[in-house]
Each structure stands twice: as C-alpha cells, then as structure tokens.
Amino acid sequence: GNVYMQLGDTATALAEYDAALGTQPDLQVARYNHVIALWLGGDLPAAYAEADQLAASIPDASWTLNLRGVIAAEQGRDEDALHDFEAASGLNSGLIAPLHNKALILTRLGRYDDALGVYDALQGLEPNNPIFYYLMGHVYRLASQLPQAGYALNRAVDLDKEYVEAYLERGRVNMDAGDLDKARADIQQAIDLLPDDYTGYQLLGDLLLLQEQYRESEGAYTDAIKKGGSNSAIYASRAWARHRQHSLERAISDYEQAIALGDHSAELLFRLGFAHFDRAYYDNALEAFSGAANGGIDTAEMH
C-alpha cells in the first residue's frame, strides 16, 4: 500500500491496506495509513470516522489524536481539531507536529497571542528552524505588530537565505509599514529566487498599485497570470489598474473574471458598476450597483 501511496494511486493503496487489515485488523500502522489514503482520496467523513476509531482504541497515543485533529481541521471543524492537538501535545509536550498544528489552528481562529505562545515553545524545541520564525512573523503581521513581525522574518531569512515565503512575507510587512523601497527589494529577491512562481509577481503588482503606478502594476499582474496565477484577487486588482488607466472594456472583463472566480465583494461590484456606467452600459451598471448596495455599500456616489 505504501508504494501505491507514493505513486499517488490511493484507490489501489486502499485496497492493499484493506487486505492487510482483513488478515490483521489490529495492525495499527496499516490502520493509520488507511486513514491517510482515505483523506488523500477525498473521503473526509470516512477518514475521520476511522481516525476516531483509531484514537479510541489507543487513547493515550498522541499520534492518533494528532491524526484525528488533522482530519477535523480539513473538514473545517477547527475547535474539534484544536481539542485534539491540545490533548496530543499534553501527552508529550516535546512533539513538534501537534504543537505546530495547534499553532496553525489558533492562527486560523484569530487567537494570535495564543498562537505566538505556541511558536515560542516550538522555537525552544527547534531554535534554528526558520519555518517557525516565518510563521511567527506571519502571525505578528496579522496582529498588526509590525516591528515584531520584521524581527521574526529577519531571523527566518538569516537562517535560510533562499526562503522565498519569508522574503514575500517581509515584503508584506514592509508594505504595511509604509517602507516601500524595502518591500520592493524583498519582493524582487523572492522573484529572483523563484522566477516561475506567480506569487511574487502578484505581490509586486500590489505594491505598484499602492504606489499608483497603474501601467506597471497591470504588467506585474499579467506576468502573474502568465506564471499560473488564477485567483480572483489578481483579476480584481488588474481590473482596478486598468480602470484607473481608463481601459474600461479590459477592466470590465477582469472584474467579471474575478466574479467568476468567487469574488462577490461589494467593493468589486461598486467598481464594476462605475466601469459599466462610464461605458454607458446603464442596465449593467444598475445591476452591479444594486449588488454593491446589497453587500453593504451606501455612499453618495451610489445614489
């Protein structure tokens, strides 16, 4: 089964694990791997049910609780996941995985101070692991503690000079702090290290948009799309860059693509309404403005 898992053939892997469990139902390793195969195969309810049975059968094993927590987190059941990660780390406070998962869930729940406390513990266990400094920097940025975020991210890149995500996150911190030259240097460093990834180009577009360099911003977003970026934020932002250059048809196209990708924010609909209005597409403008009003925007311009 493990070989087929490595090959990405979860269906055959499941069949192999089923066969092993049919002859040895108490084989814990096969049961654990069976849960993983169910999870990777997309059957989260079955994966959780089996992880729950495994945790009940070995109640004092941190690895079974951590596994059940991971599946619960994948299902969006963050409080259940947190309970399992806390129980797992309580059984063995020196284990990295449940502590790491606990910090990630606390971050997702917006409990930033608690998450930072866990990252402190993780850094005590692995003081030279750049990942934990990067993640701590990310949490500090979410908590708007920018100097602390910068310090943690400086430590991350000191430990790993090719840590692309850390350079990008430090670029975001510098943008938030208004230090745009440093932000540009960090973003460029990330692009130089990983030129075929779209993320750096998207963040460069955000920086240039912030600086009101609309043509250059449009070019950066276009590069991001060429590199495989396909999230709604890229199209919404490029739409605004084009809108500001009065390239209204292309802006409308991008707004509509952003909506197709799931962005139904009032702000985007408001901008789309103005683009339609400026092109004298009044029925379309009214529809977009109505959507924006329903989303909570109520301004003088709307009326």
Disulfide bonds with the S-S distance in Angstrom:
none
